[in-house]
Amino acid sequence: MEEQKVMSKNLHVDICVIGAGSGGLSVAAGAAQLGLDVALIEKGEMGGDCLNTGCVPSKALLAAAKAAQNFRKSEKFGIAPQEPSINFSDVKDHVFNVIGKIEPHDSQERFEGLGVKVFREHGEFIDSKTLKAGNQKITARYFVIATGSRASVPPIEGLEPDKVLTNENIFALRAKPSHLIIIGGGPIGVEMAQAHRRLGSDVTVLDMGSILANDDPELVDVVRRSLQNEGVQFIENVKVEKVQHKGTENIDVVIDKNGKKEVINGTHLLVAAGRKVNTDGLGLEQAGVEYDRRGIKTDKRLRTSQKHIFAAGDVASGPQFTHVAGYHAGIIIRNTIFKVPAKVDFKALPWVTYSDPELANVGMTEEMARKAHGDKIKVTKWTFKENDRALAENRTEGMIKVITNHKGKILGAGIVGAHAGELISTWGLAISQGLKIGALTSTIVAYPTLSEISKRAAGAYYTPSLFSDRTRKIVAILRKLPF
């Protein structure tokens, strides 16, 4: 036993990655496949939050919920609707089967096969050049901190953290909640609200402001109405004053709305009120790495206050999305391996709420654009009701909204509707390449597809000038010219 406490001989590598989530795994895999010596430290589950308690299980649950909803909504196709018979435990089997299919790609065995030295231990800096992982000391030319974030439980009177649900334990719930109360109307709260409502739970969502507050209110309203029509209750602009755990599956939430108190009783409480970055216990002080409650402070190249130590993903004080962590990994690889001073650029950052209808954005919202450019912007819209494919599939709720500057350069786009998360990529490419909206009008789009809404919105940008009196006068002159 005493021998196990003795530190192993120092290990020196090119890159040491702390955290085996999306960002950390991408850096480790890329560096190893390029021939570098890599150490990967992970005390928890390989794959991090996204695989185990975030993106993957939530989308699998939403898919099951959508399948159930299709039974209820088949009448519009001439098929008799019926209430689906839902086995909630079997639904969770589906969720974990999906996780199981992806797990091998993120597994310790795969990364060791790539040549990565994997340590399933807590990692802590001894100094800026040395990390301790269990009994192993590791020195490296570069360190990458990619420890992610976790659910934040707000200090509400009476709330006992071990008696509530978060994204970290809700997917393990095998019995269907009779009445799920959700504190927080962000993407996680909204997605879980719709999934559980469609799977047979009563659902109430409480938010201190408006739901999906980072999105365009006009587009959010389409999501709000759709979920309300399905039976989700939203109580917005409300203060949660107290929580009373009255026993098994018996919870009171006391709220204050405009000075009027009300008690909401439910069986389960999900807290989806933000994230807390994982910086505890990393020894950042010993390493001389600056951080605050928002995360580790980095420059545009993702370097910390110690230039050989980088941060990626949620812990890096930026947007908290899995695709951002992957993007960060590419920036870090270019800086550390190829010695290219690559910098982060979020002008074409997409974000999606995977409700039904989906809500997707890239670049600036209208509000952001007005703050940056004043009234020198143009907003162009097109609805799904005017799209033939949407009509054929009876999915006509929603719209696209495109924001340009006064010269037609695309600043941002928002889409709410079926497959919005897929459709938004076209606009992300356009923004990243600095294109003007005319580039979309010259694109040939297959008919009938939902993608036509992008071309039609681009065309609508030119409608006022194309059919103006000035254009009519020009056409009248041209008519008089010989053939």
VMD Tcl script that draws the C-alpha trace (Angstrom):
set ca {
  {0.00 0.00 0.00}
  {2.83 2.40 0.82}
  {4.42 1.83 -2.58}
  {1.23 3.02 -4.32}
  {1.57 6.43 -2.68}
  {5.03 6.99 -4.13}
  {5.00 9.23 -7.18}
  {5.81 7.54 -10.49}
  {8.70 8.76 -12.58}
  {7.92 12.01 -14.35}
  {6.28 11.70 -17.74}
  {7.06 14.33 -20.35}
  {4.74 14.82 -23.33}
  {4.18 17.37 -26.07}
  {0.58 18.09 -25.07}
  {-1.27 17.28 -21.85}
  {-5.06 17.61 -22.06}
  {-7.20 17.88 -18.93}
  {-10.77 16.83 -19.68}
  {-12.15 14.20 -22.08}
  {-15.14 16.10 -23.38}
  {-15.64 17.30 -26.93}
  {-12.84 19.87 -26.94}
  {-10.29 17.79 -25.07}
  {-10.88 14.67 -27.12}
  {-10.57 16.60 -30.38}
  {-7.22 18.09 -29.34}
  {-5.92 14.74 -28.09}
  {-6.98 12.82 -31.20}
  {-5.65 15.44 -33.61}
  {-2.29 15.79 -31.86}
  {-1.78 12.02 -31.50}
  {-2.59 11.36 -35.15}
  {-0.06 14.01 -36.13}
  {2.64 12.11 -34.25}
  {2.86 14.03 -30.97}
  {3.14 12.49 -27.50}
  {-0.16 13.18 -25.74}
  {-1.45 12.63 -22.22}
  {-5.18 12.81 -21.49}
  {-6.50 13.26 -17.95}
  {-10.13 12.49 -17.09}
  {-11.49 11.63 -13.67}
  {-15.08 11.12 -14.84}
  {-16.69 9.58 -17.89}
  {-15.05 9.68 -21.30}
  {-17.06 11.83 -23.70}
  {-17.90 14.43 -21.09}
  {-21.23 16.17 -20.64}
  {-22.27 16.12 -24.30}
  {-22.20 12.34 -24.68}
  {-23.38 11.31 -21.25}
  {-25.72 13.99 -19.90}
  {-26.16 16.64 -22.60}
  {-26.50 16.82 -26.37}
  {-26.74 13.12 -27.16}
  {-29.28 11.94 -24.55}
  {-31.42 15.06 -24.92}
  {-31.71 14.68 -28.69}
  {-32.46 10.98 -28.33}
  {-35.24 11.80 -25.85}
  {-36.61 14.50 -28.15}
  {-36.67 12.01 -31.04}
  {-38.72 9.55 -28.98}
  {-41.08 12.35 -27.96}
  {-41.51 13.41 -31.59}
  {-42.38 9.84 -32.55}
  {-45.09 9.84 -29.88}
  {-46.45 13.16 -31.10}
  {-46.73 11.87 -34.66}
  {-49.39 9.42 -33.46}
  {-51.47 12.31 -32.14}
  {-51.09 14.51 -35.23}
  {-51.69 12.04 -38.07}
  {-55.27 13.20 -38.80}
  {-54.04 16.00 -41.08}
  {-52.74 13.29 -43.44}
  {-56.02 11.38 -43.47}
  {-54.77 8.84 -40.91}
  {-56.80 8.25 -37.75}
  {-54.93 9.72 -34.76}
  {-54.51 7.87 -31.50}
  {-52.92 8.41 -28.13}
  {-49.62 6.47 -28.14}
  {-48.88 3.81 -25.54}
  {-45.60 4.99 -23.99}
  {-43.28 2.83 -21.93}
  {-41.12 5.50 -20.29}
  {-38.47 3.02 -19.20}
  {-38.18 1.69 -22.75}
  {-37.79 5.25 -23.98}
  {-34.80 5.57 -21.67}
  {-33.43 2.32 -23.09}
  {-33.46 4.05 -26.47}
  {-31.59 7.01 -24.97}
  {-28.86 4.84 -23.47}
  {-28.63 2.69 -26.60}
  {-27.78 5.82 -28.57}
  {-25.14 6.76 -26.02}
  {-23.77 3.22 -26.23}
  {-23.40 3.42 -30.03}
  {-21.35 6.61 -29.78}
  {-19.30 5.62 -26.71}
  {-16.66 3.58 -28.56}
  {-15.60 6.65 -30.52}
  {-14.89 8.49 -27.26}
  {-13.59 5.49 -25.31}
  {-10.32 5.10 -23.46}
  {-9.51 2.07 -25.63}
  {-9.80 4.08 -28.86}
  {-7.58 6.86 -27.61}
  {-5.00 4.47 -26.25}
  {-5.08 2.84 -29.69}
  {-4.19 6.23 -31.14}
  {-1.18 6.34 -28.83}
  {-2.63 8.69 -26.21}
  {-1.60 8.00 -22.60}
  {-4.90 8.11 -20.72}
  {-5.05 8.69 -16.96}
  {-8.44 8.23 -15.27}
  {-7.49 10.48 -12.38}
  {-8.13 13.96 -11.07}
  {-5.63 16.40 -12.55}
  {-4.12 19.27 -10.55}
  {-1.31 21.67 -11.37}
  {1.66 21.64 -9.00}
  {3.16 24.59 -10.86}
  {2.90 26.09 -14.34}
  {5.01 23.30 -15.85}
  {3.83 20.26 -13.90}
  {0.52 18.46 -13.46}
  {-0.24 15.71 -10.96}
  {-2.68 12.96 -11.94}
  {-3.00 10.38 -9.19}
  {0.56 9.13 -8.58}
  {1.82 10.45 -11.89}
  {3.64 13.74 -12.45}
  {3.37 15.08 -15.99}
  {5.31 17.87 -17.63}
  {4.44 19.12 -21.09}
  {5.34 21.71 -23.70}
  {1.67 22.66 -23.79}
  {-1.31 22.08 -21.51}
  {-4.96 22.28 -22.60}
  {-7.63 22.74 -19.94}
  {-10.96 21.43 -21.26}
  {-12.84 20.56 -18.08}
  {-16.24 21.83 -19.20}
  {-19.10 22.94 -16.99}
  {-21.86 21.53 -14.83}
  {-25.42 22.43 -13.91}
  {-25.69 25.41 -11.58}
  {-28.24 25.15 -8.78}
  {-29.33 28.62 -7.60}
  {-29.53 29.44 -3.87}
  {-33.31 29.28 -3.49}
  {-34.73 29.04 0.01}
  {-35.56 25.45 0.90}
  {-34.11 23.95 -2.28}
  {-32.07 20.82 -1.53}
  {-29.71 20.11 -4.46}
  {-29.69 16.35 -3.88}
  {-33.49 16.23 -4.22}
  {-33.83 17.94 -7.60}
  {-33.13 16.96 -11.18}
  {-30.54 18.54 -13.48}
  {-29.31 17.50 -16.90}
  {-26.84 15.26 -15.04}
  {-29.46 12.91 -13.60}
  {-32.77 13.45 -15.42}
  {-31.96 10.91 -18.13}
  {-31.51 8.18 -15.52}
  {-35.12 8.71 -14.37}
  {-37.00 5.54 -15.30}
  {-40.50 6.48 -14.12}
  {-42.42 9.18 -15.94}
  {-42.86 12.37 -13.89}
  {-46.52 13.12 -13.31}
  {-45.93 16.88 -13.12}
  {-42.47 18.20 -13.97}
  {-41.70 21.73 -12.81}
  {-38.74 23.32 -14.61}
  {-36.85 26.32 -13.26}
  {-35.22 27.97 -16.27}
  {-36.56 28.63 -19.76}
  {-33.31 28.41 -21.71}
  {-32.65 25.79 -24.39}
  {-32.33 22.90 -21.90}
  {-35.50 23.88 -20.07}
  {-37.52 24.30 -23.26}
  {-36.29 21.06 -24.83}
  {-36.96 19.01 -21.71}
  {-40.37 20.66 -21.30}
  {-41.52 19.61 -24.74}
  {-39.99 16.13 -24.54}
  {-41.68 15.30 -21.24}
  {-45.00 16.85 -22.25}
  {-45.09 14.74 -25.40}
  {-44.20 11.67 -23.35}
  {-47.19 12.23 -21.09}
  {-46.10 14.51 -18.23}
  {-47.72 17.74 -17.15}
  {-45.07 20.45 -17.42}
  {-44.70 23.94 -15.95}
  {-41.74 26.16 -16.87}
  {-40.74 29.06 -14.60}
  {-38.37 31.80 -15.73}
  {-37.27 35.07 -14.15}
  {-37.40 36.71 -17.59}
  {-38.62 35.57 -20.98}
  {-37.90 32.09 -22.28}
  {-34.99 31.74 -24.74}
  {-33.86 35.24 -23.85}
  {-30.80 35.15 -26.14}
  {-32.92 34.64 -29.25}
  {-35.03 36.92 -31.42}
  {-38.36 37.49 -29.59}
  {-40.35 37.26 -32.83}
  {-38.93 33.80 -33.53}
  {-39.19 32.71 -29.90}
  {-42.90 33.49 -29.96}
  {-43.43 30.77 -32.59}
  {-41.81 28.21 -30.27}
  {-43.74 29.48 -27.27}
  {-47.11 29.20 -29.03}
  {-46.33 25.72 -30.36}
  {-45.42 24.36 -26.92}
  {-48.38 26.06 -25.27}
  {-50.68 24.42 -27.83}
  {-49.22 21.08 -26.76}
  {-50.00 21.83 -23.11}
  {-46.74 23.22 -21.70}
  {-47.42 25.99 -19.19}
  {-44.99 28.91 -19.21}
  {-44.89 31.33 -16.29}
  {-42.43 34.03 -17.30}
  {-41.06 37.14 -15.55}
  {-41.50 35.47 -12.19}
  {-39.39 35.16 -9.05}
  {-38.99 31.74 -7.47}
  {-39.05 32.51 -3.74}
  {-39.02 29.14 -2.05}
  {-39.03 25.40 -2.63}
  {-40.65 22.96 -0.20}
  {-39.75 19.27 -0.47}
  {-42.85 17.73 1.11}
  {-42.01 14.08 0.49}
  {-41.50 11.61 -2.30}
  {-42.78 13.12 -5.55}
  {-44.38 16.06 -3.75}
  {-42.78 19.46 -4.24}
  {-44.16 22.96 -3.76}
  {-42.57 25.90 -5.55}
  {-43.57 29.31 -4.22}
  {-43.44 32.04 -6.87}
  {-43.99 35.79 -6.87}
  {-45.38 37.37 -10.03}
  {-45.99 41.10 -9.88}
  {-46.33 40.99 -6.10}
  {-48.81 38.12 -6.14}
  {-47.68 34.84 -4.58}
  {-48.68 31.46 -5.95}
  {-47.80 27.86 -5.09}
  {-47.05 25.40 -7.91}
  {-47.22 21.78 -6.83}
  {-45.42 19.09 -8.79}
  {-43.90 15.65 -8.47}
  {-40.43 16.46 -9.84}
  {-38.30 19.59 -10.09}
  {-35.75 20.13 -12.87}
  {-33.28 22.96 -12.40}
  {-32.07 24.30 -15.76}
  {-30.92 27.73 -14.64}
  {-27.45 28.00 -16.12}
  {-24.05 26.39 -15.95}
  {-21.03 26.62 -13.65}
  {-17.55 26.17 -15.10}
  {-15.36 23.38 -13.73}
  {-12.31 25.17 -12.36}
  {-12.40 23.79 -8.81}
  {-9.41 21.74 -7.69}
  {-7.33 22.30 -10.81}
  {-4.58 24.16 -8.95}
  {-4.92 27.17 -11.25}
  {-3.41 29.42 -8.59}
  {-0.28 27.26 -8.41}
  {-0.04 27.38 -12.20}
  {-0.53 31.14 -12.32}
  {-3.61 30.83 -14.53}
  {-6.09 33.68 -14.15}
  {-9.80 32.91 -13.92}
  {-13.07 34.15 -12.46}
  {-16.58 32.77 -11.98}
  {-17.18 32.87 -15.74}
  {-14.17 30.69 -16.48}
  {-10.52 30.83 -17.42}
  {-9.39 34.08 -18.99}
  {-7.96 33.63 -22.47}
  {-6.84 35.75 -25.39}
  {-8.11 35.35 -28.96}
  {-5.70 32.46 -29.46}
  {-7.18 30.69 -26.40}
  {-3.95 31.14 -24.44}
  {-4.31 31.71 -20.72}
  {-2.17 34.07 -18.63}
  {0.46 31.32 -18.99}
  {1.04 31.32 -22.75}
  {1.83 27.58 -22.92}
  {-1.46 26.73 -21.20}
  {-4.61 26.88 -23.34}
  {-8.30 26.57 -22.44}
  {-11.07 25.13 -24.62}
  {-14.83 24.67 -24.44}
  {-17.16 25.79 -21.67}
  {-14.34 26.50 -19.23}
  {-12.86 29.14 -21.57}
  {-15.23 32.00 -20.65}
  {-17.06 31.93 -23.99}
  {-20.19 30.50 -25.62}
  {-21.06 27.15 -24.08}
  {-21.81 24.86 -27.01}
  {-20.30 21.53 -27.99}
  {-19.55 22.80 -31.49}
  {-17.65 25.73 -29.96}
  {-15.47 23.25 -28.04}
  {-14.70 21.46 -31.30}
  {-13.93 24.78 -32.97}
  {-11.64 25.70 -30.08}
  {-9.76 22.43 -30.56}
  {-8.94 23.37 -34.13}
  {-7.68 26.80 -33.05}
  {-5.44 25.22 -30.40}
  {-4.01 22.61 -32.78}
  {-3.13 25.33 -35.29}
  {-1.41 27.37 -32.58}
  {0.48 24.57 -30.82}
  {1.35 22.15 -33.61}
  {1.45 24.23 -36.78}
  {2.60 27.42 -35.05}
  {-0.07 29.45 -36.83}
  {-1.38 32.32 -34.67}
  {-5.02 31.39 -35.27}
  {-7.67 33.38 -33.41}
  {-11.28 32.69 -32.51}
  {-13.91 34.48 -34.59}
  {-17.55 34.10 -33.61}
  {-19.11 36.26 -36.30}
  {-20.60 33.13 -37.89}
  {-21.42 31.24 -34.68}
  {-24.60 29.15 -34.94}
  {-26.78 28.12 -32.02}
  {-29.89 25.94 -32.06}
  {-32.71 25.06 -29.69}
  {-33.92 21.60 -30.73}
  {-37.56 22.11 -29.90}
  {-40.22 21.29 -32.47}
  {-40.27 23.63 -34.35}
  {-36.53 24.17 -34.08}
  {-35.08 27.62 -33.49}
  {-31.70 28.34 -35.10}
  {-29.54 31.45 -35.34}
  {-26.18 32.40 -36.79}
  {-24.32 35.66 -36.54}
  {-26.23 38.68 -35.25}
  {-29.86 38.82 -34.21}
  {-31.83 41.93 -35.20}
  {-31.29 43.41 -31.74}
  {-27.52 42.82 -31.90}
  {-27.34 44.34 -35.38}
  {-29.24 47.46 -34.36}
  {-26.91 47.98 -31.42}
  {-23.89 47.67 -33.71}
  {-25.17 49.45 -36.83}
  {-28.15 51.53 -35.72}
  {-30.86 51.82 -38.36}
  {-28.43 51.10 -41.20}
  {-29.65 47.52 -41.46}
  {-32.30 45.75 -43.46}
  {-34.46 42.90 -42.19}
  {-35.93 40.47 -44.72}
  {-38.41 37.69 -43.92}
  {-40.05 34.70 -45.57}
  {-42.52 32.27 -44.03}
  {-42.77 28.50 -44.20}
  {-46.41 28.96 -45.28}
  {-45.05 30.10 -48.64}
  {-42.87 27.01 -49.10}
  {-44.31 24.14 -51.15}
  {-42.41 21.39 -49.31}
  {-43.62 22.73 -45.96}
  {-47.18 22.72 -47.31}
  {-46.82 19.12 -48.51}
  {-45.62 18.02 -45.08}
  {-48.06 20.18 -43.11}
  {-45.17 21.91 -41.35}
  {-45.99 25.51 -42.17}
  {-45.30 27.09 -38.79}
  {-42.26 29.32 -38.75}
  {-40.23 31.78 -40.76}
  {-36.75 32.92 -41.75}
  {-35.39 36.32 -40.83}
  {-32.22 37.69 -42.46}
  {-30.33 40.77 -41.30}
  {-28.00 42.67 -43.64}
  {-26.19 45.99 -43.52}
  {-27.16 48.83 -45.86}
  {-24.94 47.39 -48.60}
  {-26.47 43.91 -48.46}
  {-23.68 42.19 -46.51}
  {-25.18 39.40 -44.42}
  {-24.87 40.03 -40.68}
  {-27.07 37.28 -39.30}
  {-30.02 34.98 -39.85}
  {-32.62 33.30 -37.69}
  {-34.93 30.44 -38.64}
  {-37.78 28.96 -36.67}
  {-39.43 25.95 -38.24}
  {-38.90 22.35 -39.26}
  {-35.21 21.42 -39.62}
  {-34.08 24.97 -38.84}
  {-30.84 23.63 -37.39}
  {-29.95 22.10 -40.75}
  {-31.09 25.08 -42.82}
  {-29.05 27.62 -40.87}
  {-25.71 26.25 -42.13}
  {-26.15 27.96 -45.51}
  {-26.21 31.33 -43.78}
  {-23.26 30.44 -41.57}
  {-21.19 29.75 -44.68}
  {-22.33 33.02 -46.25}
  {-21.38 35.05 -43.17}
  {-18.02 33.33 -42.71}
  {-17.14 34.13 -46.33}
  {-18.31 37.74 -46.07}
  {-20.93 37.27 -48.79}
  {-23.65 39.67 -49.77}
  {-27.23 38.49 -49.95}
  {-27.13 38.46 -53.74}
  {-25.00 35.33 -53.59}
  {-28.02 33.43 -52.30}
  {-30.31 34.62 -55.08}
  {-28.02 33.12 -57.74}
  {-27.97 29.70 -56.07}
  {-29.96 26.94 -57.78}
  {-32.00 25.15 -55.13}
  {-33.73 21.81 -55.68}
  {-37.54 21.88 -55.79}
  {-39.43 21.20 -53.62}
  {-37.19 21.63 -50.58}
  {-37.33 23.61 -47.38}
  {-34.03 25.19 -48.47}
  {-36.00 27.32 -50.90}
  {-36.95 29.60 -48.02}
  {-33.36 30.85 -47.95}
  {-33.39 31.73 -51.64}
  {-36.84 33.29 -51.40}
  {-35.79 35.40 -48.42}
  {-32.74 36.56 -50.36}
  {-34.95 37.40 -53.33}
  {-37.33 39.32 -51.10}
  {-34.45 41.62 -50.22}
  {-34.53 42.95 -53.78}
  {-38.32 43.04 -54.23}
  {-38.86 46.71 -53.29}
  {-36.22 47.95 -55.76}
  {-36.98 45.38 -58.46}
  {-40.64 46.35 -58.72}
  {-40.20 50.04 -58.05}
  {-41.40 52.87 -60.32}
  {-37.79 53.46 -61.38}
  {-37.44 49.87 -62.60}
  {-40.78 50.10 -64.42}
  {-39.58 53.18 -66.27}
  {-36.39 51.38 -67.33}
  {-38.42 48.40 -68.56}
  {-40.71 50.74 -70.49}
  {-37.68 52.21 -72.29}
  {-36.23 48.79 -73.02}
  {-39.56 47.67 -74.59}
  {-39.12 50.26 -77.30}
  {-35.72 48.97 -78.38}
  {-35.58 46.71 -81.45}
  {-35.55 42.94 -80.87}
}
mol new
graphics top color blue
foreach p $ca { graphics top sphere $p radius 0.5 }
foreach p [lrange $ca 0 end-1] q [lrange $ca 1 end] { graphics top cylinder $p $q radius 0.2 }
display resetview
